[in-house]
Amino acid sequence: MSIGDIVYLIVAFLFAYMTFVIIRGNFQRKFDNEGNRLDLKDKEEKK
């Protein structure tokens, strides 16, 4: 394997890892500790 192949694999792994972390963070921010959706909870409290 050349240096370019190794760098490509490292970059591909980092891209996949960062994508997973970003998606997981966005998903976790939509729910509270009890598993309820925060956006739906806010709408119910305003009524």
N, CA, C and O atoms as a Tripos MOL2 file, in Angstrom:
@<TRIPOS>MOLECULE
protein
  188   187    47     0     0
PROTEIN
NO_CHARGES

@<TRIPOS>ATOM
      1 N           0.8460   -1.1920    0.0000 N.3       1 MET1
      2 CA          0.0000    0.0000    0.0000 C.3       1 MET1
      3 C           0.8840    1.2460    0.0000 C.2       1 MET1
      4 O           1.8620    1.3400    0.7410 O.2       1 MET1
      5 N           0.5170    2.1700   -0.8300 N.am      2 SER2
      6 CA          1.2800    3.4100   -0.8740 C.3       2 SER2
      7 C           0.7780    4.3680    0.2080 C.2       2 SER2
      8 O          -0.2420    4.1200    0.8510 O.2       2 SER2
      9 N           1.4940    5.4360    0.3920 N.am      3 ILE3
     10 CA          1.1250    6.4410    1.3900 C.3       3 ILE3
     11 C          -0.2420    7.0540    1.0510 C.2       3 ILE3
     12 O          -1.0410    7.3370    1.9440 O.2       3 ILE3
     13 N          -0.4960    7.2490   -0.2220 N.am      4 GLY4
     14 CA         -1.7820    7.8140   -0.6520 C.3       4 GLY4
     15 C          -2.9510    6.9290   -0.2540 C.2       4 GLY4
     16 O          -3.9940    7.4320    0.1650 O.2       4 GLY4
     17 N          -2.7890    5.6180   -0.3790 N.am      5 ASP5
     18 CA         -3.8550    4.6910    0.0050 C.3       5 ASP5
     19 C          -4.1140    4.7370    1.5050 C.2       5 ASP5
     20 O          -5.2630    4.6930    1.9450 O.2       5 ASP5
     21 N          -3.0460    4.8250    2.2860 N.am      6 ILE6
     22 CA         -3.1790    4.8800    3.7380 C.3       6 ILE6
     23 C          -3.8850    6.1680    4.1520 C.2       6 ILE6
     24 O          -4.7780    6.1480    4.9980 O.2       6 ILE6
     25 N          -3.4810    7.2840    3.5560 N.am      7 VAL7
     26 CA         -4.1210    8.5670    3.8570 C.3       7 VAL7
     27 C          -5.5930    8.5220    3.4570 C.2       7 VAL7
     28 O          -6.4480    9.0150    4.1940 O.2       7 VAL7
     29 N          -5.8950    7.9430    2.3110 N.am      8 TYR8
     30 CA         -7.2790    7.8270    1.8560 C.3       8 TYR8
     31 C          -8.1170    7.0280    2.8520 C.2       8 TYR8
     32 O          -9.2410    7.4190    3.1650 O.2       8 TYR8
     33 N          -7.5840    5.9160    3.3520 N.am      9 LEU9
     34 CA         -8.3180    5.1070    4.3190 C.3       9 LEU9
     35 C          -8.5400    5.8640    5.6330 C.2       9 LEU9
     36 O          -9.6120    5.7790    6.2320 O.2       9 LEU9
     37 N          -7.5340    6.5910    6.0660 N.am     10 ILE10
     38 CA         -7.6800    7.3700    7.3070 C.3      10 ILE10
     39 C          -8.7380    8.4520    7.1300 C.2      10 ILE10
     40 O          -9.5780    8.6460    8.0080 O.2      10 ILE10
     41 N          -8.7050    9.1500    6.0180 N.am     11 VAL11
     42 CA         -9.6860   10.2050    5.7600 C.3      11 VAL11
     43 C         -11.0860    9.6150    5.6330 C.2      11 VAL11
     44 O         -12.0410   10.2000    6.1450 O.2      11 VAL11
     45 N         -11.2320    8.4870    4.9740 N.am     12 ALA12
     46 CA        -12.5440    7.8530    4.8360 C.3      12 ALA12
     47 C         -13.0780    7.4320    6.2070 C.2      12 ALA12
     48 O         -14.2640    7.6070    6.4890 O.2      12 ALA12
     49 N         -12.2190    6.8820    7.0550 N.am     13 PHE13
     50 CA        -12.6420    6.4870    8.3990 C.3      13 PHE13
     51 C         -13.0500    7.7050    9.2180 C.2      13 PHE13
     52 O         -14.0830    7.6740    9.8870 O.2      13 PHE13
     53 N         -12.2640    8.7730    9.1780 N.am     14 LEU14
     54 CA        -12.6060    9.9840    9.9310 C.3      14 LEU14
     55 C         -13.9080   10.6040    9.4400 C.2      14 LEU14
     56 O         -14.7070   11.0810   10.2470 O.2      14 LEU14
     57 N         -14.1310   10.6040    8.1310 N.am     15 PHE15
     58 CA        -15.3760   11.1330    7.5790 C.3      15 PHE15
     59 C         -16.5750   10.3260    8.0800 C.2      15 PHE15
     60 O         -17.5860   10.9020    8.4820 O.2      15 PHE15
     61 N         -16.4660    9.0100    8.0580 N.am     16 ALA16
     62 CA        -17.5680    8.1640    8.5240 C.3      16 ALA16
     63 C         -17.8060    8.3680   10.0150 C.2      16 ALA16
     64 O         -18.9560    8.4380   10.4490 O.2      16 ALA16
     65 N         -16.7470    8.4650   10.7990 N.am     17 TYR17
     66 CA        -16.8810    8.6510   12.2450 C.3      17 TYR17
     67 C         -17.5250   10.0010   12.5670 C.2      17 TYR17
     68 O         -18.4310   10.0680   13.3980 O.2      17 TYR17
     69 N         -17.0690   11.0700   11.9240 N.am     18 MET18
     70 CA        -17.6370   12.3910   12.1910 C.3      18 MET18
     71 C         -19.0930   12.4690   11.7440 C.2      18 MET18
     72 O         -19.9030   13.1150   12.4090 O.2      18 MET18
     73 N         -19.4390   11.8280   10.6410 N.am     19 THR19
     74 CA        -20.8280   11.7960   10.1980 C.3      19 THR19
     75 C         -21.6920   11.0920   11.2300 C.2      19 THR19
     76 O         -22.7850   11.5650   11.5420 O.2      19 THR19
     77 N         -21.2250    9.9760   11.7640 N.am     20 PHE20
     78 CA        -21.9600    9.2520   12.7890 C.3      20 PHE20
     79 C         -22.1340   10.1020   14.0420 C.2      20 PHE20
     80 O         -23.2210   10.1300   14.6200 O.2      20 PHE20
     81 N         -21.0940   10.7860   14.4670 N.am     21 VAL21
     82 CA        -21.1640   11.6090   15.6770 C.3      21 VAL21
     83 C         -22.1470   12.7640   15.4880 C.2      21 VAL21
     84 O         -22.9210   13.0650   16.3960 O.2      21 VAL21
     85 N         -22.1270   13.4020   14.3450 N.am     22 ILE22
     86 CA        -23.0260   14.5290   14.0930 C.3      22 ILE22
     87 C         -24.4780   14.0570   14.0660 C.2      22 ILE22
     88 O         -25.3420   14.6880   14.6750 O.2      22 ILE22
     89 N         -24.7560   12.9620   13.3730 N.am     23 ILE23
     90 CA        -26.1290   12.4590   13.2890 C.3      23 ILE23
     91 C         -26.6160   12.0150   14.6580 C.2      23 ILE23
     92 O         -27.7590   12.2890   15.0220 O.2      23 ILE23
     93 N         -25.7660   11.3300   15.4270 N.am     24 ARG24
     94 CA        -26.1520   10.8910   16.7690 C.3      24 ARG24
     95 C         -26.4340   12.0850   17.6720 C.2      24 ARG24
     96 O         -27.3950   12.0530   18.4420 O.2      24 ARG24
     97 N         -25.6260   13.1310   17.5980 N.am     25 GLY25
     98 CA        -25.8440   14.3220   18.4070 C.3      25 GLY25
     99 C         -27.1350   15.0220   18.0560 C.2      25 GLY25
    100 O         -27.8650   15.4600   18.9460 O.2      25 GLY25
    101 N         -27.4310   15.1360   16.7690 N.am     26 ASN26
    102 CA        -28.6810   15.7620   16.3560 C.3      26 ASN26
    103 C         -29.8780   14.9410   16.8110 C.2      26 ASN26
    104 O         -30.8950   15.5040   17.2170 O.2      26 ASN26
    105 N         -29.7740   13.6340   16.7510 N.am     27 PHE27
    106 CA        -30.8700   12.7690   17.1680 C.3      27 PHE27
    107 C         -31.1030   12.8670   18.6720 C.2      27 PHE27
    108 O         -32.2480   12.9150   19.1210 O.2      27 PHE27
    109 N         -30.0240   12.8980   19.4530 N.am     28 GLN28
    110 CA        -30.1570   12.9480   20.9070 C.3      28 GLN28
    111 C         -30.7340   14.2760   21.3750 C.2      28 GLN28
    112 O         -31.4140   14.3110   22.4010 O.2      28 GLN28
    113 N         -30.4890   15.3650   20.6630 N.am     29 ARG29
    114 CA        -31.0190   16.6680   21.0540 C.3      29 ARG29
    115 C         -32.5160   16.7650   20.8390 C.2      29 ARG29
    116 O         -33.1420   17.6840   21.3680 O.2      29 ARG29
    117 N         -33.1210   15.8530   20.0830 N.am     30 LYS30
    118 CA        -34.5550   15.9160   19.8210 C.3      30 LYS30
    119 C         -35.3810   15.2430   20.9070 C.2      30 LYS30
    120 O         -36.6070   15.3550   20.9060 O.2      30 LYS30
    121 N         -34.7310   14.5450   21.8350 N.am     31 PHE31
    122 CA        -35.4410   13.8020   22.8620 C.3      31 PHE31
    123 C         -34.9580   14.2050   24.2440 C.2      31 PHE31
    124 O         -33.7920   14.5580   24.4180 O.2      31 PHE31
    125 N         -35.8700   14.1530   25.2520 N.am     32 ASP32
    126 CA        -35.4410   14.3910   26.6210 C.3      32 ASP32
    127 C         -35.0030   13.0740   27.2460 C.2      32 ASP32
    128 O         -34.9380   12.0490   26.5690 O.2      32 ASP32
    129 N         -34.7030   13.1060   28.5440 N.am     33 ASN33
    130 CA        -34.1910   11.9110   29.2200 C.3      33 ASN33
    131 C         -35.2210   10.7870   29.2970 C.2      33 ASN33
    132 O         -34.8550    9.6210   29.4410 O.2      33 ASN33
    133 N         -36.5010   11.1280   29.2020 N.am     34 GLU34
    134 CA        -37.5600   10.1160   29.2750 C.3      34 GLU34
    135 C         -37.9150    9.5450   27.9080 C.2      34 GLU34
    136 O         -38.7450    8.6410   27.8170 O.2      34 GLU34
    137 N         -37.3130   10.0460   26.8630 N.am     35 GLY35
    138 CA        -37.5740    9.5420   25.5210 C.3      35 GLY35
    139 C         -38.6820   10.2630   24.7910 C.2      35 GLY35
    140 O         -39.1090    9.8170   23.7270 O.2      35 GLY35
    141 N         -39.1600   11.3740   25.3400 N.am     36 ASN36
    142 CA        -40.2140   12.1520   24.6960 C.3      36 ASN36
    143 C         -39.6070   13.1560   23.7330 C.2      36 ASN36
    144 O         -38.5460   13.7220   23.9950 O.2      36 ASN36
    145 N         -40.2930   13.3730   22.6080 N.am     37 ARG37
    146 CA        -39.8200   14.3460   21.6280 C.3      37 ARG37
    147 C         -39.9760   15.7540   22.1890 C.2      37 ARG37
    148 O         -41.0520   16.1160   22.6650 O.2      37 ARG37
    149 N         -38.9200   16.5440   22.1390 N.am     38 LEU38
    150 CA        -38.9720   17.8950   22.6870 C.3      38 LEU38
    151 C         -39.8420   18.8120   21.8440 C.2      38 LEU38
    152 O         -40.5310   19.6720   22.3920 O.2      38 LEU38
    153 N         -39.8280   18.6520   20.5310 N.am     39 ASP39
    154 CA        -40.6420   19.5380   19.6990 C.3      39 ASP39
    155 C         -42.1320   19.2730   19.8990 C.2      39 ASP39
    156 O         -42.9300   20.2090   19.8510 O.2      39 ASP39
    157 N         -42.5160   18.0450   20.1180 N.am     40 LEU40
    158 CA        -43.9220   17.7470   20.3820 C.3      40 LEU40
    159 C         -44.3170   18.1680   21.7900 C.2      40 LEU40
    160 O         -45.4500   18.5920   22.0150 O.2      40 LEU40
    161 N         -43.4130   18.0590   22.7180 N.am     41 LYS41
    162 CA        -43.6750   18.4360   24.0960 C.3      41 LYS41
    163 C         -43.9310   19.9370   24.1950 C.2      41 LYS41
    164 O         -44.8250   20.3580   24.9300 O.2      41 LYS41
    165 N         -43.1670   20.7470   23.4720 N.am     42 ASP42
    166 CA        -43.3560   22.1870   23.4860 C.3      42 ASP42
    167 C         -44.7150   22.5710   22.9390 C.2      42 ASP42
    168 O         -45.3610   23.4710   23.4750 O.2      42 ASP42
    169 N         -45.1610   21.9110   21.8890 N.am     43 LYS43
    170 CA        -46.4760   22.2170   21.3100 C.3      43 LYS43
    171 C         -47.5940   21.8780   22.2850 C.2      43 LYS43
    172 O         -48.5820   22.6080   22.3590 O.2      43 LYS43
    173 N         -47.4620   20.7980   23.0270 N.am     44 GLU44
    174 CA        -48.5000   20.4190   23.9710 C.3      44 GLU44
    175 C         -48.5680   21.3900   25.1370 C.2      44 GLU44
    176 O         -49.6600   21.6680   25.6340 O.2      44 GLU44
    177 N         -47.4300   21.9170   25.5920 N.am     45 GLU45
    178 CA        -47.4130   22.8360   26.7270 C.3      45 GLU45
    179 C         -48.0000   24.1920   26.3670 C.2      45 GLU45
    180 O         -48.5160   24.8800   27.2480 O.2      45 GLU45
    181 N         -47.9410   24.6000   25.1080 N.am     46 LYS46
    182 CA        -48.4670   25.8910   24.6930 C.3      46 LYS46
    183 C         -49.9930   25.8960   24.6680 C.2      46 LYS46
    184 O         -50.5950   26.9660   24.7560 O.2      46 LYS46
    185 N         -50.6310   24.7410   24.5530 N.am     47 LYS47
    186 CA        -52.1000   24.6720   24.4640 C.3      47 LYS47
    187 C         -52.7470   25.0040   25.7800 C.2      47 LYS47
    188 O         -53.9730   24.9940   25.8840 O.2      47 LYS47
@<TRIPOS>BOND
     1     1     2 1
     2     2     3 1
     3     3     4 2
     4     3     5 am
     5     5     6 1
     6     6     7 1
     7     7     8 2
     8     7     9 am
     9     9    10 1
    10    10    11 1
    11    11    12 2
    12    11    13 am
    13    13    14 1
    14    14    15 1
    15    15    16 2
    16    15    17 am
    17    17    18 1
    18    18    19 1
    19    19    20 2
    20    19    21 am
    21    21    22 1
    22    22    23 1
    23    23    24 2
    24    23    25 am
    25    25    26 1
    26    26    27 1
    27    27    28 2
    28    27    29 am
    29    29    30 1
    30    30    31 1
    31    31    32 2
    32    31    33 am
    33    33    34 1
    34    34    35 1
    35    35    36 2
    36    35    37 am
    37    37    38 1
    38    38    39 1
    39    39    40 2
    40    39    41 am
    41    41    42 1
    42    42    43 1
    43    43    44 2
    44    43    45 am
    45    45    46 1
    46    46    47 1
    47    47    48 2
    48    47    49 am
    49    49    50 1
    50    50    51 1
    51    51    52 2
    52    51    53 am
    53    53    54 1
    54    54    55 1
    55    55    56 2
    56    55    57 am
    57    57    58 1
    58    58    59 1
    59    59    60 2
    60    59    61 am
    61    61    62 1
    62    62    63 1
    63    63    64 2
    64    63    65 am
    65    65    66 1
    66    66    67 1
    67    67    68 2
    68    67    69 am
    69    69    70 1
    70    70    71 1
    71    71    72 2
    72    71    73 am
    73    73    74 1
    74    74    75 1
    75    75    76 2
    76    75    77 am
    77    77    78 1
    78    78    79 1
    79    79    80 2
    80    79    81 am
    81    81    82 1
    82    82    83 1
    83    83    84 2
    84    83    85 am
    85    85    86 1
    86    86    87 1
    87    87    88 2
    88    87    89 am
    89    89    90 1
    90    90    91 1
    91    91    92 2
    92    91    93 am
    93    93    94 1
    94    94    95 1
    95    95    96 2
    96    95    97 am
    97    97    98 1
    98    98    99 1
    99    99   100 2
   100    99   101 am
   101   101   102 1
   102   102   103 1
   103   103   104 2
   104   103   105 am
   105   105   106 1
   106   106   107 1
   107   107   108 2
   108   107   109 am
   109   109   110 1
   110   110   111 1
   111   111   112 2
   112   111   113 am
   113   113   114 1
   114   114   115 1
   115   115   116 2
   116   115   117 am
   117   117   118 1
   118   118   119 1
   119   119   120 2
   120   119   121 am
   121   121   122 1
   122   122   123 1
   123   123   124 2
   124   123   125 am
   125   125   126 1
   126   126   127 1
   127   127   128 2
   128   127   129 am
   129   129   130 1
   130   130   131 1
   131   131   132 2
   132   131   133 am
   133   133   134 1
   134   134   135 1
   135   135   136 2
   136   135   137 am
   137   137   138 1
   138   138   139 1
   139   139   140 2
   140   139   141 am
   141   141   142 1
   142   142   143 1
   143   143   144 2
   144   143   145 am
   145   145   146 1
   146   146   147 1
   147   147   148 2
   148   147   149 am
   149   149   150 1
   150   150   151 1
   151   151   152 2
   152   151   153 am
   153   153   154 1
   154   154   155 1
   155   155   156 2
   156   155   157 am
   157   157   158 1
   158   158   159 1
   159   159   160 2
   160   159   161 am
   161   161   162 1
   162   162   163 1
   163   163   164 2
   164   163   165 am
   165   165   166 1
   166   166   167 1
   167   167   168 2
   168   167   169 am
   169   169   170 1
   170   170   171 1
   171   171   172 2
   172   171   173 am
   173   173   174 1
   174   174   175 1
   175   175   176 2
   176   175   177 am
   177   177   178 1
   178   178   179 1
   179   179   180 2
   180   179   181 am
   181   181   182 1
   182   182   183 1
   183   183   184 2
   184   183   185 am
   185   185   186 1
   186   186   187 1
   187   187   188 2
@<TRIPOS>SUBSTRUCTURE
     1 MET1         2 RESIDUE 1 A MET
     2 SER2         6 RESIDUE 1 A SER
     3 ILE3        10 RESIDUE 1 A ILE
     4 GLY4        14 RESIDUE 1 A GLY
     5 ASP5        18 RESIDUE 1 A ASP
     6 ILE6        22 RESIDUE 1 A ILE
     7 VAL7        26 RESIDUE 1 A VAL
     8 TYR8        30 RESIDUE 1 A TYR
     9 LEU9        34 RESIDUE 1 A LEU
    10 ILE10       38 RESIDUE 1 A ILE
    11 VAL11       42 RESIDUE 1 A VAL
    12 ALA12       46 RESIDUE 1 A ALA
    13 PHE13       50 RESIDUE 1 A PHE
    14 LEU14       54 RESIDUE 1 A LEU
    15 PHE15       58 RESIDUE 1 A PHE
    16 ALA16       62 RESIDUE 1 A ALA
    17 TYR17       66 RESIDUE 1 A TYR
    18 MET18       70 RESIDUE 1 A MET
    19 THR19       74 RESIDUE 1 A THR
    20 PHE20       78 RESIDUE 1 A PHE
    21 VAL21       82 RESIDUE 1 A VAL
    22 ILE22       86 RESIDUE 1 A ILE
    23 ILE23       90 RESIDUE 1 A ILE
    24 ARG24       94 RESIDUE 1 A ARG
    25 GLY25       98 RESIDUE 1 A GLY
    26 ASN26      102 RESIDUE 1 A ASN
    27 PHE27      106 RESIDUE 1 A PHE
    28 GLN28      110 RESIDUE 1 A GLN
    29 ARG29      114 RESIDUE 1 A ARG
    30 LYS30      118 RESIDUE 1 A LYS
    31 PHE31      122 RESIDUE 1 A PHE
    32 ASP32      126 RESIDUE 1 A ASP
    33 ASN33      130 RESIDUE 1 A ASN
    34 GLU34      134 RESIDUE 1 A GLU
    35 GLY35      138 RESIDUE 1 A GLY
    36 ASN36      142 RESIDUE 1 A ASN
    37 ARG37      146 RESIDUE 1 A ARG
    38 LEU38      150 RESIDUE 1 A LEU
    39 ASP39      154 RESIDUE 1 A ASP
    40 LEU40      158 RESIDUE 1 A LEU
    41 LYS41      162 RESIDUE 1 A LYS
    42 ASP42      166 RESIDUE 1 A ASP
    43 LYS43      170 RESIDUE 1 A LYS
    44 GLU44      174 RESIDUE 1 A GLU
    45 GLU45      178 RESIDUE 1 A GLU
    46 LYS46      182 RESIDUE 1 A LYS
    47 LYS47      186 RESIDUE 1 A LYS
